[in-house]
Amino acid sequence: GQSLSLLIESHLRDLASAEGGESLARSVRSGQPDFDSLDSRQKALGYFALKLAKLSGEHTGEDLQILREAGFSDSQILEAIHVVGFFSHINRVAEATGVDLETWMPPADIPSKED
């Protein structure tokens, strides 16, 4: 819905403002994230976070092993799980309740997936 779209767009604007983040934000917005511009560690985390956020139920021990091989400790992996889980939770709460953006957050023009 509209509330969730605005929240996601806000996160994507933040991503786009980071160095090298514009093309990544554009690919995420299109629904097909392209992690090619990221280093191997960032790429491993990106794919894991995306899989977790989609709640695909397809998580395996192999997913965690890939992160470990990319250099993440178990505490860093747990932190990533908490961050993804928190944002997934708060986005769903905002969507379900129709919460408006905070007053300090500028409204976003939500581009269509074709943009």
Buried (B, 14 or more C-beta within 10 A) or exposed (E): EEBBEBBBBBBBBEBBEEEEBBEBBBBBBEEEBEBEEBEEEEBBBBBBBBBBEEEEEEEEEEBBEBBEEBEBEEEEBEEBBEEBEEBBEEBEEBBEEEBEBEEEEEEBEEEEEEE
